[in-house]
C-alpha cells in the first residue's frame, strides 16, 4: 500500500475525477480483466462510477486541472463518494452518406 500513500485530490476536465500520483510502480487488473501498469509519477485515476485506470504523468498534467484535496472539495467524511452524475444526453453518431 505504500504506493498509494498520497491523499486523493480532485481534478476536472469535462468530468470530475479523483486521482493520486504514484510513489512507485503499480500493476493491477480491473473488473473487465484489463491490466494497468503505472510508473512513479503517473496517476491512478478514479471516475465517478468507481472505475480506476492509470494515466501517464505527461498526459495527466496536460489535460487535468487541479481543484484541491478531495476532503476540501467534497467535505470531510464525504471523500469516498463522488457527486451524482449529471444526466447524459443521447449520443449522436454521424454516418457518412454513400
Biopython code that builds the backbone (N, CA, C, O; Angstrom):
import numpy as np
from Bio.PDB.StructureBuilder import StructureBuilder

atoms = [
    (1, "UNK", "N", (0.802, -1.205, 0.000)),
    (1, "UNK", "CA", (0.000, 0.000, 0.000)),
    (1, "UNK", "C", (0.845, 1.268, 0.000)),
    (1, "UNK", "O", (0.289, 2.358, -0.137)),
    (2, "UNK", "N", (2.150, 1.173, 0.146)),
    (2, "UNK", "CA", (2.969, 2.374, 0.206)),
    (2, "UNK", "C", (2.906, 3.172, -1.091)),
    (2, "UNK", "O", (3.182, 4.371, -1.086)),
    (3, "UNK", "N", (2.552, 2.536, -2.194)),
    (3, "UNK", "CA", (2.458, 3.229, -3.471)),
    (3, "UNK", "C", (1.242, 4.157, -3.512)),
    (3, "UNK", "O", (1.169, 5.031, -4.375)),
    (4, "UNK", "N", (0.303, 3.984, -2.608)),
    (4, "UNK", "CA", (-0.926, 4.768, -2.615)),
    (4, "UNK", "C", (-1.053, 5.641, -1.369)),
    (4, "UNK", "O", (-2.167, 5.955, -0.950)),
    (5, "UNK", "N", (0.064, 6.033, -0.776)),
    (5, "UNK", "CA", (0.011, 6.780, 0.468)),
    (5, "UNK", "C", (-0.443, 8.226, 0.299)),
    (5, "UNK", "O", (-0.945, 8.820, 1.253)),
    (6, "UNK", "N", (-0.281, 8.804, -0.881)),
    (6, "UNK", "CA", (-0.688, 10.187, -1.059)),
    (6, "UNK", "C", (-2.210, 10.294, -0.979)),
    (6, "UNK", "O", (-2.926, 9.332, -1.260)),
    (7, "UNK", "N", (-2.693, 11.469, -0.595)),
    (7, "UNK", "CA", (-4.132, 11.680, -0.450)),
    (7, "UNK", "C", (-4.778, 11.897, -1.813)),
    (7, "UNK", "O", (-4.127, 12.340, -2.760)),
    (8, "UNK", "N", (-6.090, 11.574, -1.900)),
    (8, "UNK", "CA", (-6.845, 11.834, -3.112)),
    (8, "UNK", "C", (-6.983, 13.336, -3.298)),
    (8, "UNK", "O", (-7.209, 14.057, -2.327)),
    (9, "UNK", "N", (-6.852, 13.819, -4.526)),
    (9, "UNK", "CA", (-7.147, 15.192, -4.910)),
    (9, "UNK", "C", (-8.218, 15.137, -5.972)),
    (9, "UNK", "O", (-8.395, 14.108, -6.624)),
    (10, "UNK", "N", (-8.934, 16.225, -6.156)),
    (10, "UNK", "CA", (-9.985, 16.292, -7.164)),
    (10, "UNK", "C", (-9.472, 17.113, -8.338)),
    (10, "UNK", "O", (-8.871, 18.171, -8.149)),
    (11, "UNK", "N", (-9.710, 16.626, -9.546)),
    (11, "UNK", "CA", (-9.308, 17.303, -10.773)),
    (11, "UNK", "C", (-10.516, 17.352, -11.691)),
    (11, "UNK", "O", (-11.493, 16.629, -11.494)),
    (12, "UNK", "N", (-10.439, 18.211, -12.692)),
    (12, "UNK", "CA", (-11.555, 18.256, -13.631)),
    (12, "UNK", "C", (-11.054, 18.379, -15.064)),
    (12, "UNK", "O", (-10.001, 18.961, -15.328)),
    (13, "UNK", "N", (-11.812, 17.832, -15.955)),
    (13, "UNK", "CA", (-11.739, 18.121, -17.379)),
    (13, "UNK", "C", (-13.193, 18.466, -17.681)),
    (13, "UNK", "O", (-13.690, 19.494, -17.219)),
    (14, "UNK", "N", (-13.866, 17.642, -18.432)),
    (14, "UNK", "CA", (-15.316, 17.816, -18.577)),
    (14, "UNK", "C", (-16.037, 17.140, -17.422)),
    (14, "UNK", "O", (-17.177, 17.483, -17.110)),
    (15, "UNK", "N", (-15.368, 16.173, -16.783)),
    (15, "UNK", "CA", (-15.966, 15.397, -15.705)),
    (15, "UNK", "C", (-15.076, 15.472, -14.483)),
    (15, "UNK", "O", (-13.864, 15.646, -14.614)),
    (16, "UNK", "N", (-15.650, 15.343, -13.298)),
    (16, "UNK", "CA", (-14.850, 15.289, -12.082)),
    (16, "UNK", "C", (-14.284, 13.888, -11.912)),
    (16, "UNK", "O", (-14.973, 12.890, -12.123)),
    (17, "UNK", "N", (-13.034, 13.836, -11.532)),
    (17, "UNK", "CA", (-12.378, 12.564, -11.216)),
    (17, "UNK", "C", (-11.583, 12.769, -9.941)),
    (17, "UNK", "O", (-11.324, 13.902, -9.533)),
    (18, "UNK", "N", (-11.197, 11.664, -9.313)),
    (18, "UNK", "CA", (-10.244, 11.725, -8.205)),
    (18, "UNK", "C", (-8.974, 11.074, -8.700)),
    (18, "UNK", "O", (-9.018, 10.142, -9.503)),
    (19, "UNK", "N", (-7.843, 11.560, -8.223)),
    (19, "UNK", "CA", (-6.574, 10.989, -8.666)),
    (19, "UNK", "C", (-5.534, 11.127, -7.580)),
    (19, "UNK", "O", (-5.594, 12.016, -6.731)),
    (20, "UNK", "N", (-4.581, 10.222, -7.634)),
    (20, "UNK", "CA", (-3.416, 10.331, -6.760)),
    (20, "UNK", "C", (-2.196, 9.941, -7.573)),
    (20, "UNK", "O", (-2.242, 9.048, -8.420)),
    (21, "UNK", "N", (-1.103, 10.638, -7.291)),
    (21, "UNK", "CA", (0.127, 10.375, -8.009)),
    (21, "UNK", "C", (0.827, 9.184, -7.385)),
    (21, "UNK", "O", (0.882, 9.059, -6.162)),
    (22, "UNK", "N", (1.366, 8.301, -8.229)),
    (22, "UNK", "CA", (2.032, 7.093, -7.749)),
    (22, "UNK", "C", (3.431, 7.409, -7.219)),
    (22, "UNK", "O", (4.177, 8.180, -7.823)),
    (23, "UNK", "N", (3.769, 6.806, -6.089)),
    (23, "UNK", "CA", (5.097, 6.946, -5.487)),
    (23, "UNK", "C", (6.013, 5.795, -5.890)),
    (23, "UNK", "O", (7.167, 5.745, -5.466)),
    (24, "UNK", "N", (5.515, 4.884, -6.694)),
    (24, "UNK", "CA", (6.271, 3.718, -7.153)),
    (24, "UNK", "C", (5.474, 3.025, -8.243)),
    (24, "UNK", "O", (4.416, 3.507, -8.649)),
    (25, "UNK", "N", (5.978, 1.903, -8.715)),
    (25, "UNK", "CA", (5.263, 1.140, -9.747)),
    (25, "UNK", "C", (3.988, 0.540, -9.184)),
    (25, "UNK", "O", (3.916, 0.180, -8.009)),
    (26, "UNK", "N", (2.983, 0.438, -10.043)),
    (26, "UNK", "CA", (1.717, -0.173, -9.663)),
    (26, "UNK", "C", (1.189, -0.955, -10.849)),
    (26, "UNK", "O", (1.144, -0.446, -11.969)),
    (27, "UNK", "N", (0.789, -2.191, -10.601)),
    (27, "UNK", "CA", (0.179, -3.042, -11.622)),
    (27, "UNK", "C", (-1.089, -3.608, -11.010)),
    (27, "UNK", "O", (-1.067, -4.133, -9.897)),
    (28, "UNK", "N", (-2.210, -3.500, -11.746)),
    (28, "UNK", "CA", (-3.450, -4.103, -11.267)),
    (28, "UNK", "C", (-4.313, -4.499, -12.452)),
    (28, "UNK", "O", (-4.123, -4.013, -13.567)),
    (29, "UNK", "N", (-5.256, -5.382, -12.196)),
    (29, "UNK", "CA", (-6.210, -5.832, -13.207)),
    (29, "UNK", "C", (-7.577, -5.283, -12.824)),
    (29, "UNK", "O", (-8.016, -5.457, -11.687)),
    (30, "UNK", "N", (-8.257, -4.621, -13.762)),
    (30, "UNK", "CA", (-9.557, -4.032, -13.458)),
    (30, "UNK", "C", (-10.666, -5.081, -13.544)),
    (30, "UNK", "O", (-10.412, -6.249, -13.843)),
    (31, "UNK", "N", (-11.886, -4.650, -13.282)),
    (31, "UNK", "CA", (-13.038, -5.559, -13.253)),
    (31, "UNK", "C", (-13.313, -6.202, -14.603)),
    (31, "UNK", "O", (-13.969, -7.241, -14.669)),
    (32, "UNK", "N", (-12.822, -5.599, -15.683)),
    (32, "UNK", "CA", (-13.023, -6.168, -17.016)),
    (32, "UNK", "C", (-11.862, -7.047, -17.448)),
    (32, "UNK", "O", (-11.826, -7.525, -18.582)),
    (33, "UNK", "N", (-10.907, -7.262, -16.540)),
    (33, "UNK", "CA", (-9.783, -8.134, -16.838)),
    (33, "UNK", "C", (-8.620, -7.455, -17.547)),
    (33, "UNK", "O", (-7.687, -8.129, -17.983)),
    (34, "UNK", "N", (-8.660, -6.135, -17.669)),
    (34, "UNK", "CA", (-7.570, -5.404, -18.327)),
    (34, "UNK", "C", (-6.473, -5.088, -17.321)),
    (34, "UNK", "O", (-6.746, -4.669, -16.195)),
    (35, "UNK", "N", (-5.233, -5.293, -17.741)),
    (35, "UNK", "CA", (-4.100, -5.000, -16.864)),
    (35, "UNK", "C", (-3.671, -3.549, -17.043)),
    (35, "UNK", "O", (-3.553, -3.061, -18.166)),
    (36, "UNK", "N", (-3.441, -2.868, -15.931)),
    (36, "UNK", "CA", (-2.990, -1.482, -15.928)),
    (36, "UNK", "C", (-1.624, -1.435, -15.257)),
    (36, "UNK", "O", (-1.407, -2.073, -14.227)),
    (37, "UNK", "N", (-0.698, -0.670, -15.852)),
    (37, "UNK", "CA", (0.661, -0.536, -15.311)),
    (37, "UNK", "C", (1.008, 0.937, -15.189)),
    (37, "UNK", "O", (0.804, 1.717, -16.120)),
    (38, "UNK", "N", (1.537, 1.309, -14.025)),
    (38, "UNK", "CA", (1.945, 2.686, -13.808)),
    (38, "UNK", "C", (3.339, 2.761, -13.220)),
    (38, "UNK", "O", (3.777, 1.857, -12.509)),
    (39, "UNK", "N", (4.030, 3.844, -13.521)),
    (39, "UNK", "CA", (5.375, 4.107, -13.020)),
    (39, "UNK", "C", (5.305, 5.239, -11.993)),
    (39, "UNK", "O", (4.284, 5.916, -11.874)),
    (40, "UNK", "N", (6.384, 5.436, -11.264)),
    (40, "UNK", "CA", (6.490, 6.563, -10.347)),
    (40, "UNK", "C", (6.189, 7.848, -11.111)),
    (40, "UNK", "O", (6.756, 8.088, -12.177)),
    (41, "UNK", "N", (5.300, 8.670, -10.569)),
    (41, "UNK", "CA", (4.935, 9.932, -11.209)),
    (41, "UNK", "C", (3.657, 9.867, -12.015)),
    (41, "UNK", "O", (3.027, 10.900, -12.242)),
    (42, "UNK", "N", (3.242, 8.662, -12.466)),
    (42, "UNK", "CA", (1.968, 8.513, -13.165)),
    (42, "UNK", "C", (0.838, 8.708, -12.164)),
    (42, "UNK", "O", (1.084, 8.833, -10.965)),
    (43, "UNK", "N", (-0.395, 8.733, -12.649)),
    (43, "UNK", "CA", (-1.547, 8.971, -11.786)),
    (43, "UNK", "C", (-2.519, 7.798, -11.826)),
    (43, "UNK", "O", (-2.799, 7.245, -12.890)),
    (44, "UNK", "N", (-3.029, 7.427, -10.657)),
    (44, "UNK", "CA", (-4.135, 6.483, -10.542)),
    (44, "UNK", "C", (-5.387, 7.344, -10.526)),
    (44, "UNK", "O", (-5.557, 8.177, -9.635)),
    (45, "UNK", "N", (-6.270, 7.147, -11.511)),
    (45, "UNK", "CA", (-7.451, 7.985, -11.705)),
    (45, "UNK", "C", (-8.695, 7.156, -11.415)),
    (45, "UNK", "O", (-8.807, 6.016, -11.867)),
    (46, "UNK", "N", (-9.629, 7.731, -10.661)),
    (46, "UNK", "CA", (-10.894, 7.062, -10.357)),
    (46, "UNK", "C", (-12.040, 7.916, -10.869)),
    (46, "UNK", "O", (-12.154, 9.091, -10.519)),
    (47, "UNK", "N", (-12.893, 7.321, -11.706)),
    (47, "UNK", "CA", (-14.051, 8.032, -12.243)),
    (47, "UNK", "C", (-15.175, 8.056, -11.221)),
    (47, "UNK", "O", (-15.097, 7.396, -10.186)),
    (48, "UNK", "N", (-16.217, 8.817, -11.515)),
    (48, "UNK", "CA", (-17.356, 8.891, -10.600)),
    (48, "UNK", "C", (-18.086, 7.554, -10.497)),
    (48, "UNK", "O", (-18.804, 7.314, -9.526)),
    (49, "UNK", "N", (-17.904, 6.672, -11.502)),
    (49, "UNK", "CA", (-18.509, 5.338, -11.449)),
    (49, "UNK", "C", (-17.660, 4.372, -10.631)),
    (49, "UNK", "O", (-18.093, 3.253, -10.356)),
    (50, "UNK", "N", (-16.456, 4.787, -10.239)),
    (50, "UNK", "CA", (-15.573, 3.936, -9.453)),
    (50, "UNK", "C", (-14.527, 3.190, -10.261)),
    (50, "UNK", "O", (-13.699, 2.480, -9.690)),
    (51, "UNK", "N", (-14.549, 3.336, -11.584)),
    (51, "UNK", "CA", (-13.555, 2.671, -12.427)),
    (51, "UNK", "C", (-12.192, 3.337, -12.231)),
    (51, "UNK", "O", (-12.093, 4.562, -12.153)),
    (52, "UNK", "N", (-11.161, 2.524, -12.152)),
    (52, "UNK", "CA", (-9.804, 3.050, -11.968)),
    (52, "UNK", "C", (-8.944, 2.711, -13.168)),
    (52, "UNK", "O", (-9.097, 1.658, -13.789)),
    (53, "UNK", "N", (-8.023, 3.637, -13.488)),
    (53, "UNK", "CA", (-7.075, 3.420, -14.576)),
    (53, "UNK", "C", (-5.826, 4.232, -14.287)),
    (53, "UNK", "O", (-5.821, 5.101, -13.415)),
    (54, "UNK", "N", (-4.771, 3.938, -15.029)),
    (54, "UNK", "CA", (-3.507, 4.655, -14.896)),
    (54, "UNK", "C", (-3.405, 5.644, -16.054)),
    (54, "UNK", "O", (-3.696, 5.302, -17.200)),
    (55, "UNK", "N", (-2.991, 6.867, -15.747)),
    (55, "UNK", "CA", (-2.767, 7.877, -16.780)),
    (55, "UNK", "C", (-1.307, 8.330, -16.663)),
    (55, "UNK", "O", (-0.880, 8.741, -15.584)),
    (56, "UNK", "N", (-0.538, 8.263, -17.752)),
    (56, "UNK", "CA", (0.848, 8.723, -17.701)),
    (56, "UNK", "C", (0.922, 10.188, -17.254)),
    (56, "UNK", "O", (0.056, 10.996, -17.591)),
    (57, "UNK", "N", (1.955, 10.507, -16.503)),
    (57, "UNK", "CA", (2.119, 11.842, -15.925)),
    (57, "UNK", "C", (2.013, 12.956, -16.980)),
    (57, "UNK", "O", (1.306, 13.940, -16.764)),
    (58, "UNK", "N", (2.701, 12.808, -18.104)),
    (58, "UNK", "CA", (2.713, 13.852, -19.125)),
    (58, "UNK", "C", (1.309, 14.160, -19.634)),
    (58, "UNK", "O", (0.956, 15.323, -19.827)),
    (59, "UNK", "N", (0.519, 13.127, -19.849)),
    (59, "UNK", "CA", (-0.849, 13.311, -20.338)),
    (59, "UNK", "C", (-1.719, 13.901, -19.236)),
    (59, "UNK", "O", (-2.458, 14.857, -19.475)),
    (60, "UNK", "N", (-1.638, 13.340, -18.030)),
    (60, "UNK", "CA", (-2.471, 13.801, -16.923)),
    (60, "UNK", "C", (-2.257, 15.284, -16.660)),
    (60, "UNK", "O", (-3.220, 16.046, -16.570)),
    (61, "UNK", "N", (-1.011, 15.692, -16.537)),
    (61, "UNK", "CA", (-0.711, 17.078, -16.172)),
    (61, "UNK", "C", (-1.011, 18.048, -17.312)),
    (61, "UNK", "O", (-1.122, 19.252, -17.078)),
    (62, "UNK", "N", (-1.141, 17.553, -18.528)),
    (62, "UNK", "CA", (-1.520, 18.396, -19.655)),
    (62, "UNK", "C", (-3.034, 18.561, -19.748)),
    (62, "UNK", "O", (-3.514, 19.598, -20.205)),
    (63, "UNK", "N", (-3.790, 17.554, -19.320)),
    (63, "UNK", "CA", (-5.236, 17.528, -19.509)),
    (63, "UNK", "C", (-6.024, 17.996, -18.288)),
    (63, "UNK", "O", (-6.984, 18.753, -18.437)),
    (64, "UNK", "N", (-5.646, 17.570, -17.097)),
    (64, "UNK", "CA", (-6.448, 17.811, -15.899)),
    (64, "UNK", "C", (-6.065, 19.090, -15.179)),
    (64, "UNK", "O", (-4.901, 19.489, -15.181)),
    (65, "UNK", "N", (-7.050, 19.731, -14.563)),
    (65, "UNK", "CA", (-6.862, 20.953, -13.792)),
    (65, "UNK", "C", (-7.204, 20.641, -12.342)),
    (65, "UNK", "O", (-8.298, 20.159, -12.050)),
    (66, "UNK", "N", (-6.268, 20.915, -11.428)),
    (66, "UNK", "CA", (-6.488, 20.606, -10.007)),
    (66, "UNK", "C", (-7.548, 21.521, -9.410)),
    (66, "UNK", "O", (-7.589, 22.718, -9.691)),
    (67, "UNK", "N", (-8.404, 20.932, -8.579)),
    (67, "UNK", "CA", (-9.415, 21.686, -7.852)),
    (67, "UNK", "C", (-9.151, 21.661, -6.353)),
    (67, "UNK", "O", (-9.774, 22.414, -5.604)),
    (68, "UNK", "N", (-8.243, 20.812, -5.909)),
    (68, "UNK", "CA", (-7.900, 20.752, -4.494)),
    (68, "UNK", "C", (-8.083, 19.367, -3.924)),
    (68, "UNK", "O", (-8.552, 18.461, -4.612)),
    (69, "UNK", "N", (-7.706, 19.196, -2.632)),
    (69, "UNK", "CA", (-7.863, 17.902, -1.963)),
    (69, "UNK", "C", (-9.326, 17.476, -1.913)),
    (69, "UNK", "O", (-10.219, 18.305, -1.744)),
    (70, "UNK", "N", (-9.557, 16.187, -2.062)),
    (70, "UNK", "CA", (-10.922, 15.649, -2.103)),
    (70, "UNK", "C", (-11.724, 16.013, -0.862)),
    (70, "UNK", "O", (-12.917, 16.303, -0.962)),
    (71, "UNK", "N", (-11.084, 16.003, 0.313)),
    (71, "UNK", "CA", (-11.845, 16.308, 1.532)),
    (71, "UNK", "C", (-12.268, 17.770, 1.585)),
    (71, "UNK", "O", (-13.233, 18.096, 2.276)),
    (72, "UNK", "N", (-11.582, 18.657, 0.879)),
    (72, "UNK", "CA", (-11.989, 20.065, 0.830)),
    (72, "UNK", "C", (-13.041, 20.297, -0.251)),
    (72, "UNK", "O", (-13.928, 21.133, -0.080)),
    (73, "UNK", "N", (-12.950, 19.565, -1.361)),
    (73, "UNK", "CA", (-13.906, 19.731, -2.453)),
    (73, "UNK", "C", (-15.247, 19.109, -2.097)),
    (73, "UNK", "O", (-16.293, 19.716, -2.328)),
    (74, "UNK", "N", (-15.225, 17.899, -1.535)),
    (74, "UNK", "CA", (-16.460, 17.186, -1.219)),
    (74, "UNK", "C", (-16.870, 17.327, 0.236)),
    (74, "UNK", "O", (-17.989, 16.960, 0.592)),
    (75, "UNK", "N", (-15.998, 17.846, 1.081)),
    (75, "UNK", "CA", (-16.299, 17.997, 2.504)),
    (75, "UNK", "C", (-15.800, 16.812, 3.302)),
    (75, "UNK", "O", (-15.691, 15.708, 2.769)),
    (76, "UNK", "N", (-15.488, 17.028, 4.606)),
    (76, "UNK", "CA", (-14.988, 15.946, 5.456)),
    (76, "UNK", "C", (-16.002, 14.811, 5.549)),
    (76, "UNK", "O", (-17.211, 15.037, 5.603)),
    (77, "UNK", "N", (-15.492, 13.608, 5.567)),
    (77, "UNK", "CA", (-16.360, 12.433, 5.696)),
    (77, "UNK", "C", (-17.048, 12.059, 4.398)),
    (77, "UNK", "O", (-17.754, 11.052, 4.348)),
    (78, "UNK", "N", (-16.862, 12.836, 3.357)),
    (78, "UNK", "CA", (-17.521, 12.557, 2.084)),
    (78, "UNK", "C", (-16.489, 12.345, 0.978)),
    (78, "UNK", "O", (-16.796, 12.502, -0.204)),
    (79, "UNK", "N", (-15.276, 11.989, 1.365)),
    (79, "UNK", "CA", (-14.172, 11.854, 0.410)),
    (79, "UNK", "C", (-14.380, 10.679, -0.527)),
    (79, "UNK", "O", (-13.968, 10.741, -1.686)),
    (80, "UNK", "N", (-15.003, 9.621, -0.062)),
    (80, "UNK", "CA", (-15.120, 8.429, -0.894)),
    (80, "UNK", "C", (-16.276, 8.484, -1.874)),
    (80, "UNK", "O", (-16.316, 7.694, -2.817)),
    (81, "UNK", "N", (-17.215, 9.396, -1.675)),
    (81, "UNK", "CA", (-18.342, 9.434, -2.616)),
    (81, "UNK", "C", (-18.233, 10.656, -3.508)),
    (81, "UNK", "O", (-18.030, 11.776, -3.041)),
    (82, "UNK", "N", (-18.370, 10.420, -4.773)),
    (82, "UNK", "CA", (-18.317, 11.494, -5.753)),
    (82, "UNK", "C", (-19.698, 12.121, -5.850)),
    (82, "UNK", "O", (-20.684, 11.495, -5.459)),
    (83, "UNK", "N", (-19.790, 13.343, -6.362)),
    (83, "UNK", "CA", (-21.109, 13.934, -6.562)),
    (83, "UNK", "C", (-21.896, 13.135, -7.588)),
    (83, "UNK", "O", (-21.302, 12.403, -8.380)),
    (84, "UNK", "N", (-23.231, 13.260, -7.593)),
    (84, "UNK", "CA", (-24.027, 12.484, -8.543)),
    (84, "UNK", "C", (-23.663, 12.821, -9.978)),
    (84, "UNK", "O", (-23.251, 13.940, -10.286)),
    (85, "UNK", "N", (-23.822, 11.833, -10.853)),
    (85, "UNK", "CA", (-23.531, 12.036, -12.263)),
    (85, "UNK", "C", (-24.581, 12.944, -12.893)),
    (85, "UNK", "O", (-25.765, 12.835, -12.578)),
    (86, "UNK", "N", (-24.152, 13.844, -13.784)),
    (86, "UNK", "CA", (-25.147, 14.650, -14.493)),
    (86, "UNK", "C", (-25.930, 13.764, -15.451)),
    (86, "UNK", "O", (-25.437, 12.727, -15.894)),
    (87, "UNK", "N", (-27.152, 14.178, -15.769)),
    (87, "UNK", "CA", (-27.935, 13.416, -16.740)),
    (87, "UNK", "C", (-27.251, 13.500, -18.080)),
    (87, "UNK", "O", (-26.834, 14.575, -18.509)),
    (88, "UNK", "N", (-27.133, 12.361, -18.745)),
    (88, "UNK", "CA", (-26.452, 12.314, -20.036)),
    (88, "UNK", "C", (-27.436, 12.547, -21.163)),
    (88, "UNK", "O", (-28.582, 12.099, -21.119)),
    (89, "UNK", "N", (-26.964, 13.257, -22.170)),
    (89, "UNK", "CA", (-27.771, 13.444, -23.371)),
    (89, "UNK", "C", (-27.606, 12.235, -24.273)),
    (89, "UNK", "O", (-26.618, 11.507, -24.174)),
    (90, "UNK", "N", (-28.546, 12.030, -25.128)),
    (90, "UNK", "CA", (-28.423, 10.945, -26.091)),
    (90, "UNK", "C", (-27.213, 11.212, -26.982)),
    (90, "UNK", "O", (-26.984, 12.343, -27.412)),
    (91, "UNK", "N", (-26.454, 10.174, -27.250)),
    (91, "UNK", "CA", (-25.283, 10.367, -28.107)),
    (91, "UNK", "C", (-25.706, 10.379, -29.572)),
    (91, "UNK", "O", (-26.645, 9.694, -29.977)),
    (92, "UNK", "N", (-24.990, 11.172, -30.343)),
    (92, "UNK", "CA", (-25.282, 11.295, -31.765)),
    (92, "UNK", "C", (-24.065, 10.761, -32.519)),
    (92, "UNK", "O", (-22.929, 11.130, -32.221)),
    (93, "UNK", "N", (-24.310, 9.900, -33.486)),
    (93, "UNK", "CA", (-23.231, 9.340, -34.286)),
    (93, "UNK", "C", (-23.442, 9.739, -35.738)),
    (93, "UNK", "O", (-24.483, 9.448, -36.327)),
    (94, "UNK", "N", (-22.456, 10.401, -36.304)),
    (94, "UNK", "CA", (-22.557, 10.804, -37.708)),
    (94, "UNK", "C", (-22.130, 9.641, -38.587)),
    (94, "UNK", "O", (-21.091, 9.022, -38.358)),
    (95, "UNK", "N", (-22.945, 9.349, -39.596)),
    (95, "UNK", "CA", (-22.654, 8.267, -40.533)),
    (95, "UNK", "C", (-22.498, 8.882, -41.909)),
    (95, "UNK", "O", (-23.399, 9.567, -42.394)),
    (96, "UNK", "N", (-21.340, 8.638, -42.550)),
    (96, "UNK", "CA", (-21.133, 9.212, -43.896)),
    (96, "UNK", "C", (-22.182, 8.709, -44.877)),
    (96, "UNK", "O", (-22.600, 7.553, -44.824)),
    (97, "UNK", "N", (-22.594, 9.588, -45.765)),
    (97, "UNK", "CA", (-23.571, 9.194, -46.789)),
    (97, "UNK", "C", (-22.868, 8.461, -47.913)),
    (97, "UNK", "O", (-21.717, 8.757, -48.233)),
    (98, "UNK", "N", (-23.562, 7.504, -48.513)),
    (98, "UNK", "CA", (-22.985, 6.724, -49.609)),
    (98, "UNK", "C", (-22.979, 7.465, -50.897)),
    (98, "UNK", "O", (-22.524, 6.937, -51.912)),
]
sb = StructureBuilder()
sb.init_structure("model")
sb.init_model(0)
sb.init_chain("A")
sb.init_seg("    ")
for serial, (resi, resn, name, xyz) in enumerate(atoms, 1):
    if name == "N":
        sb.init_residue(resn, " ", resi, " ")
    sb.init_atom(name, np.array(xyz, "f"), 0.0, 1.0, " ", f" {name:<3s}", serial, name[0])
structure = sb.get_structure()
